[in-house]
Amino acid sequence: MTDGEIKIRRSARVLLLDADDRVLLLKIHDPSAVRGPNPLPSVDFWLLVGGGLEQSETYEEAARREVFEETGISDFTLGRCILRHDKVVENPYGELQHVYQQIFVGRVPSGVPVSFAGHEPLEASTTIGYAWFTHAEMLDRERHETFVPLGLSGLFAEALLR
């Protein structure tokens, strides 16, 4: 399926909060992120857990699968969708993609171990770490670091209020 010459990619991400209201973010290094339409300001950025939907998969199913694949965490609660948005980006292979994304809130106990054992080759080559952030830590660090989606601290604050 395409938008003219642009590939369509459906994606699900999870604002995964622990019992201490910290969000899990993946540290990404991706040179393609600064190219194409809607470029990020840096090749290094913090990203919510998630990824593309497989054929015939729902957004919720993809969110659950991606949390497990990207973190090894299987014991979590997936909540409601808190944001739907779309944008055109250039992927790591130089192709334009129109990304339709839904972001969900998830809950996990504090202290759950994170594992990158389930990463696909592209994820393994671009994911360089992870961290749990409080809202205050994110606000402090977003002055000199990039958090994706842009404006994530506002979405994080909204999720904490509900």
C-alpha positions as CSV (number, residue, x, y, z in Angstrom):
1,M,0.0,0.0,0.0
2,T,1.4,3.4,-0.9
3,D,0.7,7.1,-0.7
4,G,1.6,7.8,-4.4
5,E,5.3,6.8,-4.2
6,I,5.5,6.8,-0.4
7,K,5.2,3.6,1.5
8,I,2.7,3.4,4.3
9,R,3.8,2.1,7.7
10,R,1.5,1.5,10.6
11,S,3.2,1.7,14.0
12,A,2.4,1.2,17.6
13,R,4.4,2.7,20.5
14,V,3.9,2.4,24.3
15,L,4.5,5.0,27.0
16,L,5.5,2.2,29.4
17,L,5.3,3.4,33.0
18,D,6.6,1.6,36.0
19,A,5.0,1.7,39.5
20,D,7.2,4.8,40.3
21,D,5.8,6.7,37.3
22,R,9.0,6.4,35.3
23,V,8.8,5.9,31.6
24,L,11.1,3.4,29.7
25,L,12.9,4.9,26.8
26,L,15.3,3.4,24.3
27,K,18.5,5.3,23.4
28,I,18.7,5.3,19.6
29,H,21.6,6.2,17.2
30,D,20.1,6.5,13.7
31,P,21.8,8.8,11.0
32,S,18.7,8.6,8.9
33,A,16.7,10.4,11.5
34,V,18.2,13.8,10.4
35,R,17.3,13.3,6.7
36,G,14.2,13.7,4.7
37,P,10.9,15.4,5.6
38,N,10.3,15.9,9.4
39,P,14.0,15.4,10.4
40,L,15.0,15.1,14.0
41,P,17.5,17.6,15.4
42,S,20.0,14.8,16.3
43,V,21.1,11.3,15.2
44,D,20.9,10.3,18.9
45,F,17.6,10.4,20.6
46,W,15.3,8.7,23.2
47,L,12.4,6.7,21.8
48,L,9.3,5.0,23.2
49,V,9.2,1.2,22.9
50,G,7.3,0.0,19.8
51,G,7.4,-0.5,16.1
52,G,5.6,-1.5,12.9
53,L,2.5,-3.6,12.7
54,E,2.8,-7.0,11.0
55,Q,0.2,-7.9,8.3
56,S,-3.4,-8.3,9.8
57,E,-2.1,-7.3,13.3
58,T,-4.1,-4.6,15.3
59,Y,-2.3,-1.7,16.9
60,E,-2.9,-3.2,20.3
61,E,-1.5,-6.6,19.2
62,A,1.6,-4.9,17.8
63,A,2.1,-2.8,20.9
64,R,2.1,-6.0,23.1
65,R,4.4,-7.8,20.7
66,E,6.8,-4.9,20.4
67,V,7.1,-4.4,24.1
68,F,8.1,-8.0,24.5
69,E,10.5,-8.1,21.5
70,E,12.2,-4.8,22.3
71,T,12.5,-5.2,26.1
72,G,11.8,-8.8,27.0
73,I,9.0,-7.6,29.3
74,S,5.9,-9.8,29.1
75,D,4.1,-9.0,32.3
76,F,2.6,-5.6,31.7
77,T,-0.8,-4.0,31.3
78,L,-1.6,-2.2,28.1
79,G,-4.0,0.7,28.5
80,R,-5.7,3.1,26.2
81,C,-4.4,4.9,23.2
82,I,-3.4,8.4,24.2
83,L,-2.3,9.7,20.8
84,R,-2.9,9.1,17.1
85,H,-0.7,10.9,14.6
86,D,1.0,10.6,11.3
87,K,4.0,12.0,9.5
88,V,6.2,11.4,6.5
89,V,9.8,10.3,7.3
90,E,12.8,8.8,5.6
91,N,13.6,5.3,6.9
92,P,17.2,4.0,7.4
93,Y,17.1,2.5,3.8
94,G,16.5,6.0,2.2
95,E,12.8,5.3,1.5
96,L,10.0,7.7,2.3
97,Q,7.3,6.3,4.6
98,H,4.0,7.8,5.7
99,V,3.9,6.6,9.3
100,Y,0.5,6.2,10.9
101,Q,1.1,5.8,14.6
102,Q,-0.9,5.1,17.8
103,I,0.7,5.5,21.2
104,F,-0.7,3.6,24.2
105,V,0.0,3.8,27.9
106,G,1.3,0.7,29.6
107,R,2.1,-0.2,33.2
108,V,4.7,-2.5,34.5
109,P,6.1,-3.2,38.1
110,S,9.2,-1.3,39.1
111,G,12.5,-3.1,38.8
112,V,11.5,-5.3,35.9
113,P,14.6,-6.3,34.0
114,V,15.1,-5.2,30.4
115,S,16.6,-7.4,27.7
116,F,17.5,-6.7,24.1
117,A,17.7,-10.4,23.2
118,G,14.6,-10.2,20.9
119,H,15.8,-7.3,18.7
120,E,15.7,-7.6,15.0
121,P,18.9,-6.7,13.1
122,L,18.0,-3.0,12.5
123,E,17.0,-2.6,16.1
124,A,20.2,-4.2,17.3
125,S,22.2,-1.9,15.1
126,T,20.5,1.3,16.2
127,T,19.5,0.7,19.9
128,I,22.4,1.7,22.1
129,G,20.8,1.6,25.6
130,Y,17.8,2.4,27.7
131,A,16.8,4.4,30.8
132,W,13.8,4.9,33.0
133,F,12.9,8.6,33.3
134,T,10.8,10.5,35.7
135,H,8.8,13.4,34.2
136,A,11.2,15.9,36.0
137,E,14.2,14.2,34.6
138,M,12.8,14.3,31.1
139,L,12.0,18.0,31.4
140,D,15.5,18.7,32.6
141,R,17.2,16.7,29.8
142,E,15.0,17.7,26.9
143,R,16.8,21.1,26.8
144,H,19.9,19.3,25.4
145,E,18.6,15.9,24.3
146,T,15.9,14.7,21.8
147,F,12.9,12.8,22.9
148,V,10.6,11.2,20.3
149,P,7.9,11.9,19.6
150,L,8.8,15.5,19.9
151,G,6.8,17.0,22.7
152,L,6.9,13.7,24.6
153,S,7.2,15.4,28.0
154,G,3.7,16.9,27.5
155,L,2.3,13.5,26.5
156,F,4.0,12.0,29.6
157,A,2.5,14.6,31.9
158,E,-1.0,14.0,30.4
159,A,-0.6,10.3,30.9
160,L,0.3,10.8,34.6
161,L,-2.8,13.0,35.2
162,R,-5.2,10.3,34.0
